[in-house]
Structures are given as structure tokens and as C-alpha cells.
Amino acid sequence: MVHKMIKVTLIKSAIGYSKRQKNTVKALGLRRLGYTIEHEDTPVIRGMVRKVSHLVRVE
């Protein structure tokens, strides 16, 4: 079975945001600005992306 994938890119720094949001960015595997990583499109990942939607871009 082929799983749908989404690309998540960090477009804005987490500096100045809450520790919780910084931890969410780190948990998504985003290390630095412009860094892109692919994840399976699951409800868990979607929820994490929604919480930091002002910092990331999803494709």
C-alpha cells in the first residue's frame, strides 16, 4: 500500500515563540530555515503542522 506523503518546509524561525512550538518544529525534524522534510500524511503529522502553520509551508 502506497502512503501519501507531504513535504514540510520551515519558512520562519521559531525564535520568540513558545517552547511548545519550538519542540513541535523539532519533532517534525526541521532543523534550520529552508529545511524540507517528507512525512507520511497522517492525522498526527497534520495536527503538528496545524499547530505551527505560521512557521511552515506544506506541499
C-alpha positions in Angstrom: 0.0 0.0 0.0 1.4 3.4 -1.0 1.2 6.1 1.6 0.6 9.7 0.7 3.5 12.0 1.6 3.6 15.7 2.4 6.6 18.0 2.3 7.0 20.3 5.2 9.4 23.3 4.9 10.5 25.7 7.7 10.0 29.2 6.4 10.1 31.2 9.6 12.3 30.9 12.7 10.8 29.6 15.9 12.8 32.1 18.0 10.4 34.2 20.1 7.7 31.5 20.1 6.8 29.2 22.9 8.9 26.3 24.0 6.0 24.0 23.0 6.0 25.3 19.4 9.8 25.0 19.2 9.5 21.4 20.3 6.9 20.7 17.7 9.2 22.1 15.0 12.0 19.9 16.3 9.7 16.9 16.4 8.8 17.4 12.8 12.5 17.1 12.0 13.0 20.6 10.9 16.5 21.9 11.8 17.0 25.2 10.0 15.3 27.8 7.8 14.5 26.4 4.3 14.9 22.8 5.5 12.4 20.5 3.9 11.4 17.0 5.1 8.8 14.5 3.9 6.4 12.8 6.2 3.5 10.4 5.8 0.2 12.2 5.6 -1.2 11.1 9.0 -3.6 12.8 11.4 -0.7 13.1 13.9 1.6 14.9 11.4 -1.3 17.1 10.2 -2.1 18.2 13.8 1.6 19.1 14.4 1.7 21.1 11.2 -1.5 22.9 12.1 -0.1 24.0 15.4 2.9 25.6 13.7 1.3 26.6 10.4 2.6 30.2 10.8 6.2 28.8 10.7 5.9 26.1 7.9 4.8 25.6 4.4 3.2 22.3 3.3 3.2 20.8 -0.2 
